[in-house]
Amino acid sequence: MNVTANVLVALVAVLHAYILVLEMFLWEKKPGRSLSGFDADMARATAPLAANQGLYNGFLAAGLVWGLIAGDPTGFRVQVFFLSCVLVAGLYGGFTANRRIFIAQALPGALALAAVLLAR
């Protein structure tokens, strides 16, 4: 179960690193605009906000990587903390921004958090 938990945590970290790239560097290009559904003008106007969001997603990814490489009990605690942050952010985003965020962010975070807790 520990291997499954680590794989899920790593996948959530990769997901958030990918979101960082989309929001910070590709927001005004086709991949970012496909994600947001914005036209070129709106993407340009919202790019600073998206970059800020991307930076926070990078912090989540970094925290999850830290949790994977830190020894216990620190690694476990860090994973639980950052996966809880992912889950809360996913729930908030799903309720306030776009329902797809429930599936894209909250669900992977919840599954990884459950696996980490069950592996303990």
C-alpha positions as CSV (number, residue, x, y, z in Angstrom):
1,M,0.0,0.0,0.0
2,N,2.9,2.3,0.7
3,V,4.1,2.0,-2.9
4,T,0.6,2.9,-4.2
5,A,0.4,5.9,-1.9
6,N,3.8,7.1,-3.0
7,V,2.9,6.7,-6.7
8,L,-0.4,8.7,-6.1
9,V,1.4,11.5,-4.3
10,A,4.0,11.7,-7.1
11,L,1.2,11.8,-9.7
12,V,-0.5,14.7,-7.8
13,A,2.9,16.5,-7.6
14,V,3.4,16.0,-11.4
15,L,-0.2,17.3,-12.0
16,H,0.5,20.4,-10.1
17,A,3.8,21.0,-11.8
18,Y,2.0,20.7,-15.1
19,I,-0.6,23.2,-13.9
20,L,2.2,25.5,-13.0
21,V,3.6,25.4,-16.5
22,L,0.1,25.9,-18.0
23,E,-0.7,28.9,-15.8
24,M,2.7,30.6,-15.7
25,F,4.1,30.0,-19.2
26,L,1.4,28.8,-21.5
27,W,-1.6,30.8,-20.4
28,E,-1.7,33.0,-23.5
29,K,-0.9,30.1,-25.9
30,K,-3.1,27.4,-27.2
31,P,-2.8,25.0,-24.2
32,G,-3.6,27.6,-21.6
33,R,-6.4,29.2,-23.6
34,S,-7.9,25.7,-24.1
35,L,-7.8,25.2,-20.4
36,S,-9.4,28.5,-19.6
37,G,-11.6,28.9,-22.6
38,F,-10.5,32.6,-22.9
39,D,-10.0,34.4,-26.1
40,A,-6.6,36.1,-26.7
41,D,-7.6,39.4,-25.1
42,M,-9.0,37.8,-22.0
43,A,-6.0,35.5,-21.7
44,R,-3.6,38.5,-21.9
45,A,-5.7,40.4,-19.3
46,T,-5.7,37.6,-16.9
47,A,-2.1,36.3,-17.4
48,P,-0.8,37.9,-14.2
49,L,-3.5,36.3,-12.1
50,A,-2.9,32.9,-13.8
51,A,0.8,33.2,-13.2
52,N,0.1,33.8,-9.5
53,Q,-2.1,30.7,-9.4
54,G,0.6,28.7,-11.2
55,L,3.1,29.7,-8.6
56,Y,0.9,28.4,-5.8
57,N,0.5,25.1,-7.7
58,G,4.3,25.0,-7.9
59,F,4.4,25.3,-4.1
60,L,2.0,22.4,-3.8
61,A,4.1,20.3,-6.1
62,A,7.3,21.1,-4.2
63,G,5.7,20.3,-0.9
64,L,4.5,16.9,-2.2
65,V,8.0,16.1,-3.4
66,W,9.4,17.2,-0.1
67,G,6.9,14.8,1.6
68,L,8.1,12.0,-0.7
69,I,11.8,12.4,0.1
70,A,11.7,13.3,3.8
71,G,12.0,10.6,6.3
72,D,9.1,9.7,8.6
73,P,7.5,11.1,10.6
74,T,8.1,14.4,8.7
75,G,7.4,12.9,5.3
76,F,4.1,11.5,6.3
77,R,3.0,14.8,8.0
78,V,4.1,16.9,5.0
79,Q,2.3,14.7,2.6
80,V,-0.9,14.9,4.7
81,F,-0.6,18.7,5.0
82,F,0.0,19.3,1.3
83,L,-2.6,16.8,0.1
84,S,-5.1,18.4,2.4
85,C,-4.2,21.8,0.8
86,V,-4.7,20.2,-2.7
87,L,-8.1,18.9,-1.6
88,V,-9.3,22.1,-0.1
89,A,-8.1,24.1,-3.2
90,G,-9.8,21.6,-5.5
91,L,-13.1,21.8,-3.6
92,Y,-13.0,25.6,-3.5
93,G,-12.1,25.8,-7.2
94,G,-14.8,23.3,-8.0
95,F,-17.5,25.3,-6.2
96,T,-16.4,28.8,-7.3
97,A,-14.6,28.5,-10.6
98,N,-15.3,25.4,-12.6
99,R,-16.9,22.1,-11.7
100,R,-14.1,20.2,-13.7
101,I,-11.7,21.1,-10.9
102,F,-13.5,18.6,-8.7
103,I,-12.3,15.8,-11.0
104,A,-9.0,17.3,-12.1
105,Q,-7.7,18.4,-8.7
106,A,-9.9,17.4,-5.7
107,L,-10.4,13.8,-6.7
108,P,-6.7,13.0,-7.2
109,G,-5.8,14.8,-4.0
110,A,-8.5,12.9,-2.1
111,L,-7.4,9.5,-3.5
112,A,-3.7,10.2,-2.7
113,L,-4.6,11.5,0.8
114,A,-6.7,8.4,1.5
115,A,-3.9,6.1,0.3
116,V,-1.3,7.9,2.4
117,L,-3.5,7.6,5.5
118,L,-4.3,3.9,4.8
119,A,-0.7,3.1,4.3
120,R,0.2,4.4,7.7
